Amino acid sequence: MDKEQAPAKHKTLAGKILRIVFKTLLVIILLFATIAFLIITPPVQNFIKGKATAWLSKKLETKVAIGKIYIGFPKKVVLENIYVEDRQKDTLLSGGRLAVDVSMMKLLKSELEISDIQVSSLTAKVKRVLPDTVYNFQFIVDAFAPADTTTKAVDTSAGMKISLGDIAFNKIRLVYDDAVTGNDVTLWLEHFDTEIDEFDLDKMRFSVPTTNIKGIRANIRQKKPLVTPQEITEDTNTVAAAPVLDFDFGSFNLSDIQLDYGNDVSALYTKLNLGALVLNSD
């Protein structure tokens, strides 16, 4: 009698184990779905925005504001109305919209896969002026620099794999004022877009089949620099051979380009008005 009941007991135990496994997987899936749903709701995204701006403001010791954060799990991340001040309380970055399609799952595998980047209506001001003559964004670099400055061996085999897709910029204003080198540039870019087929930093291999640039207004002034550039000499016996740059581009299209260039040191002044220019690789 006992022998006849043994198979039934084994079946009952196996059934219980399967039910436990099934319920566990179901709970994990439901939890994951709930988190994904909550992330895309406005209250949670406002909470994330508040925490992010507060943390960045404290970390950088300056004013940081983000008007809106949208996270479309698992790829889309959008930031709108961005504002970052430098330490002199002048604008470093302001306005605009930054939208990125990034695979968040691949980040867990140390892979940065960005299929699309769109930046619009953004103003950036980069300065290096007296009396400190350091870039106005240097405090950001310092804030995120590692505390341990000792030199460590770099494991190049374990580096993050990076891939890029489409990139587009619309209505971008750049102000660059560098007293050290004597460069003063104001640039307006109406539109820029490109698509990248290959982006390999390890082998320095890049493939860009199409690039379009439209509506540039640039005013470039060169003044006497504060420091005269010194010639850099390298010891060829100690410098490791770097990979040869392999850059392949298909078509490069320029239209509506206006440049105003002036060099106060050499008294050279010229202007360029370009209607259209198309460059194609062989």
Backbone torsions as a table, in degrees:
resi	resn	phi	psi	omega
1	MET	NA	-41.1	-179.6
2	ASP	-65.8	-36.8	-179.4
3	LYS	-65.6	-32.8	-178.9
4	GLU	-73.1	-27.2	-177.5
5	GLN	-85.5	-16.1	-176.7
6	ALA	-60.3	-47.8	179.1
7	PRO	-59.5	-37.1	180.0
8	ALA	-63.6	-39.2	179.1
9	LYS	-65.5	-40.0	178.9
10	HIS	-63.6	-40.8	179.0
11	LYS	-64.7	-39.7	179.6
12	THR	-64.7	-42.0	178.9
13	LEU	-65.2	-43.2	178.9
14	ALA	-63.3	-39.4	178.5
15	GLY	-63.6	-41.0	179.0
16	LYS	-63.3	-42.1	179.8
17	ILE	-63.4	-43.5	179.0
18	LEU	-63.2	-40.3	179.2
19	ARG	-65.3	-38.9	178.7
20	ILE	-64.9	-44.5	179.1
21	VAL	-62.7	-44.4	-179.9
22	PHE	-61.9	-45.6	-179.6
23	LYS	-65.0	-37.7	178.5
24	THR	-64.0	-45.9	177.6
25	LEU	-62.6	-39.3	179.7
26	LEU	-64.0	-42.0	178.6
27	VAL	-63.5	-42.4	179.4
28	ILE	-62.7	-44.2	179.8
29	ILE	-63.7	-44.4	179.5
30	LEU	-64.5	-39.7	178.4
31	LEU	-64.5	-43.8	178.7
32	PHE	-62.6	-44.1	179.6
33	ALA	-64.5	-38.5	179.2
34	THR	-64.8	-44.4	178.6
35	ILE	-62.4	-44.3	179.4
36	ALA	-61.7	-39.2	179.4
37	PHE	-68.5	-43.5	-178.6
38	LEU	-64.0	-35.8	-178.2
39	ILE	-61.8	-33.9	-176.5
40	ILE	-88.0	-0.2	178.6
41	THR	-83.8	143.2	-178.6
42	PRO	-55.7	-43.4	-179.9
43	PRO	-59.2	-43.0	-179.8
44	VAL	-68.6	-39.3	179.5
45	GLN	-68.2	-35.1	174.0
46	ASN	-65.4	-36.9	176.9
47	PHE	-64.0	-44.5	178.1
48	ILE	-62.6	-42.1	179.2
49	LYS	-60.4	-45.7	-180.0
50	GLY	-62.5	-44.4	179.2
51	LYS	-65.4	-40.3	-178.1
52	ALA	-66.3	-46.3	-179.3
53	THR	-66.7	-39.0	178.6
54	ALA	-64.4	-42.9	-179.2
55	TRP	-66.5	-43.4	-179.8
56	LEU	-66.7	-41.1	179.1
57	SER	-61.2	-41.1	178.8
58	LYS	-70.5	-41.2	-178.3
59	LYS	-65.9	-42.8	-175.7
60	LEU	-90.8	-12.4	-179.2
61	GLU	58.2	43.5	177.4
62	THR	-155.7	175.9	-177.6
63	LYS	-80.3	126.6	175.1
64	VAL	-131.1	130.0	179.8
65	ALA	-137.1	141.5	175.4
66	ILE	-130.8	119.8	-177.2
67	GLY	-69.0	-39.4	-176.5
68	LYS	-153.3	140.3	172.0
69	ILE	-122.6	128.9	174.8
70	TYR	-124.8	126.3	177.9
71	ILE	-119.5	110.8	176.6
72	GLY	-99.2	88.7	-174.7
73	PHE	-60.6	134.1	11.3
74	PRO	-107.1	14.4	-172.8
75	LYS	-126.9	-41.1	-167.7
76	LYS	-82.4	130.5	173.5
77	VAL	-133.2	125.5	-177.8
78	VAL	-128.4	130.6	173.0
79	LEU	-118.7	135.0	179.9
80	GLU	-128.6	150.1	177.4
81	ASN	52.5	64.1	-178.7
82	ILE	-88.7	140.6	176.5
83	TYR	-143.7	125.5	177.4
84	VAL	-134.2	128.3	177.0
85	GLU	-97.1	153.2	170.5
86	ASP	-87.8	-176.7	-175.9
87	ARG	-72.0	-14.5	175.7
88	GLN	-92.9	10.7	179.8
89	LYS	62.9	27.5	172.4
90	ASP	-101.8	159.9	-178.1
91	THR	-68.3	128.4	172.3
92	LEU	-101.1	-44.4	180.0
93	LEU	-146.6	134.5	-178.4
94	SER	-152.3	152.1	171.9
95	GLY	74.1	-170.2	166.9
96	GLY	81.2	-172.2	-176.9
97	ARG	-143.1	129.6	176.8
98	LEU	-120.1	117.7	179.6
99	ALA	-122.3	128.1	-176.9
100	VAL	-131.6	131.4	170.4
101	ASP	-100.0	103.5	-176.8
102	VAL	-126.8	135.6	179.2
103	SER	-76.8	103.8	-178.7
104	MET	-70.1	-28.7	178.9
105	MET	-66.3	-38.8	-178.0
106	LYS	-74.1	-18.6	175.1
107	LEU	-62.2	-31.5	178.2
108	LEU	-67.6	-19.9	178.8
109	LYS	-101.2	17.1	-178.0
110	SER	60.8	38.3	175.8
111	GLU	-124.1	127.3	176.7
112	LEU	-104.9	101.8	-179.0
113	GLU	-112.3	108.5	179.5
114	ILE	-112.5	111.4	-177.3
115	SER	-86.4	-21.8	-177.0
116	ASP	-156.8	134.3	174.3
117	ILE	-129.2	127.7	177.3
118	GLN	-130.7	124.1	178.7
119	VAL	-125.5	131.8	-178.0
120	SER	-144.2	149.5	174.1
121	SER	52.0	54.2	-174.9
122	LEU	-121.8	140.9	175.6
123	THR	-118.8	130.5	178.0
124	ALA	-128.1	134.1	178.7
125	LYS	-121.7	116.0	179.4
126	VAL	-113.6	123.4	-175.6
127	LYS	-134.1	149.3	171.2
128	ARG	-144.4	91.6	-170.4
129	VAL	-124.6	172.3	176.0
130	LEU	-69.1	152.3	6.4
131	PRO	-93.7	-15.1	-172.8
132	ASP	-85.4	-23.2	178.3
133	THR	52.1	39.7	170.3
134	VAL	-118.7	153.7	-179.4
135	TYR	-62.2	145.3	-177.1
136	ASN	-72.6	-5.9	175.1
137	PHE	-103.3	5.3	-176.4
138	GLN	-61.6	-30.8	-179.6
139	PHE	-64.4	-27.5	177.0
140	ILE	-70.6	-43.4	177.3
141	VAL	-60.8	-44.1	-178.9
142	ASP	-66.0	-36.7	-177.3
143	ALA	-65.6	-33.2	-177.2
144	PHE	-104.1	6.3	177.3
145	ALA	-73.0	145.1	179.3
146	PRO	-64.1	144.5	-179.4
147	ALA	-68.0	-34.1	-179.9
148	ASP	-86.2	108.7	-176.5
149	THR	-94.2	4.6	179.1
150	THR	-68.8	144.5	-177.9
151	THR	-74.2	129.9	178.3
152	LYS	-123.0	152.3	177.5
153	ALA	-66.1	135.0	-177.8
154	VAL	-96.3	127.0	177.9
155	ASP	-90.9	95.5	-176.4
156	THR	-70.5	-20.3	-178.4
157	SER	-73.3	-21.1	-176.7
158	ALA	-104.3	18.3	-178.6
159	GLY	-70.0	159.7	-179.9
160	MET	-73.6	132.5	176.5
161	LYS	-81.5	129.2	-175.9
162	ILE	-120.7	134.0	174.6
163	SER	-137.2	139.1	-179.3
164	LEU	-123.0	152.3	178.7
165	GLY	-117.2	-113.7	-178.9
166	ASP	-87.7	142.5	178.2
167	ILE	-132.4	134.9	179.3
168	ALA	-141.6	133.7	174.1
169	PHE	-122.4	136.2	177.8
170	ASN	-136.1	130.8	175.6
171	LYS	55.5	67.0	-178.4
172	ILE	-112.3	133.3	176.8
173	ARG	-118.6	127.6	-179.5
174	LEU	-124.5	129.1	174.5
175	VAL	-116.3	123.5	-178.8
176	TYR	-127.9	115.7	-178.6
177	ASP	-127.1	108.1	-175.6
178	ASP	-123.1	101.1	-179.4
179	ALA	-71.1	-25.8	-177.8
180	VAL	-67.4	-46.7	-179.8
181	THR	-94.1	-10.1	179.0
182	GLY	80.0	22.1	-179.1
183	ASN	-102.1	130.9	178.3
184	ASP	-131.8	110.0	-172.6
185	VAL	-128.6	133.9	170.0
186	THR	-122.8	123.5	-173.7
187	LEU	-129.0	134.0	172.2
188	TRP	-119.0	128.2	179.6
189	LEU	-120.8	118.1	179.5
190	GLU	-76.5	-46.0	-177.6
191	HIS	-155.6	140.2	173.4
192	PHE	-146.8	132.3	173.4
193	ASP	-146.5	148.5	178.6
194	THR	-153.6	158.5	174.4
195	GLU	-125.3	137.2	-175.8
196	ILE	-115.3	119.3	178.4
197	ASP	-87.5	-34.4	-178.8
198	GLU	-139.5	133.8	-179.2
199	PHE	-142.3	91.7	-175.0
200	ASP	-121.2	101.8	-178.3
201	LEU	-72.8	-30.8	-179.1
202	ASP	-65.8	-44.9	-179.0
203	LYS	-95.8	-0.3	-177.8
204	MET	52.9	47.2	-178.7
205	ARG	-117.8	124.7	-176.2
206	PHE	-136.6	140.0	177.7
207	SER	-130.5	118.1	-177.5
208	VAL	-127.4	97.1	-174.2
209	PRO	-70.0	-32.3	-175.5
210	THR	-142.4	134.1	174.1
211	THR	-138.7	131.1	179.4
212	ASN	-125.5	128.8	176.8
213	ILE	-128.6	128.3	-176.7
214	LYS	-140.0	137.2	171.6
215	GLY	74.0	61.2	175.9
216	ILE	-101.2	131.8	171.5
217	ARG	-125.0	110.0	-174.5
218	ALA	-127.9	132.3	173.9
219	ASN	-117.6	114.4	-174.1
220	ILE	-118.7	123.5	177.4
221	ARG	-125.6	132.3	176.7
222	GLN	-116.3	123.1	179.9
223	LYS	-113.7	178.2	179.4
224	LYS	-66.5	124.0	-178.8
225	PRO	-72.5	155.3	177.0
226	LEU	-72.1	-32.1	-177.3
227	VAL	-124.9	132.5	176.6
228	THR	-80.0	124.3	-178.8
229	PRO	-59.7	135.9	178.1
230	GLN	-100.4	146.0	179.4
231	GLU	-69.1	131.8	-179.0
232	ILE	-97.7	125.3	177.9
233	THR	-109.7	140.9	-179.1
234	GLU	-116.8	142.1	174.3
235	ASP	-85.2	105.4	-175.7
236	THR	-66.5	-16.0	179.9
237	ASN	-78.7	-23.3	-175.7
238	THR	-108.5	-20.6	-177.8
239	VAL	-81.6	126.5	179.6
240	ALA	-71.8	146.6	-179.9
241	ALA	-68.4	124.8	-179.8
242	ALA	-86.4	153.5	177.8
243	PRO	-62.0	143.0	178.8
244	VAL	-74.3	131.8	-179.7
245	LEU	-66.2	124.9	177.8
246	ASP	-117.8	98.9	-175.5
247	PHE	-117.4	119.7	-178.7
248	ASP	-117.7	118.5	177.0
249	PHE	-122.7	147.9	-179.9
250	GLY	-90.8	-80.3	179.1
251	SER	-120.7	140.8	-179.9
252	PHE	-126.2	111.3	-171.8
253	ASN	-113.9	121.4	177.8
254	LEU	-115.1	140.9	176.5
255	SER	-153.5	145.2	177.2
256	ASP	55.9	63.4	-177.8
257	ILE	-112.8	126.5	177.3
258	GLN	-130.2	120.4	-179.4
259	LEU	-122.0	137.7	175.4
260	ASP	-123.3	109.6	-174.3
261	TYR	-115.8	136.0	176.4
262	GLY	-143.4	132.2	177.6
263	ASN	-118.0	106.6	-177.1
264	ASP	-71.5	-22.2	-179.2
265	VAL	-74.7	-48.4	-178.6
266	SER	-95.6	-0.3	-179.0
267	ALA	57.2	42.4	177.6
268	LEU	-108.7	123.4	-178.3
269	TYR	-135.1	132.5	-178.4
270	THR	-154.6	162.0	178.2
271	LYS	-133.2	149.6	178.3
272	LEU	-129.2	129.2	175.7
273	ASN	-126.3	104.7	-174.4
274	LEU	-111.8	121.0	179.2
275	GLY	-75.7	-54.6	-179.7
276	ALA	-158.1	145.3	177.2
277	LEU	-149.8	128.8	179.9
278	VAL	-121.6	124.9	177.3
279	LEU	-116.1	130.6	178.2
280	ASN	-125.3	135.7	177.7
281	SER	-77.2	155.0	-179.9
282	ASP	-74.2	NA	NA
